Amino acid sequence: MANFNVATGKIVSPSIGPSRAEADFTAHIDRTIETDPDAGWIFVADQLDTHVSARLVELIARRYGIEEISGSRARAGS
């Protein structure tokens, strides 16, 4: 997995591993944000399940101090 910075043309924080599961993608995004936490990141991804997971939403909410998460998982209480 890699992120392409369109402004610089450089690859940011590539990840290579044995799988590309939800946890792998979430960790990849977390490591990428960590390279510059104040950058105001915008990620563009397709609708693959790992790219729209509850785990990813929870990571972003935690990182940016969002206390209430709406959506079907939040309503289900999990």
Secondary structure as UniProt FT lines:
FT   STRAND          3..5
FT   TURN            6..9
FT   STRAND          10..12
FT   HELIX           22..34
FT   TURN            37..38
FT   HELIX           49..51
FT   HELIX           54..63
FT   TURN            64..65
FT   HELIX           72..76
//
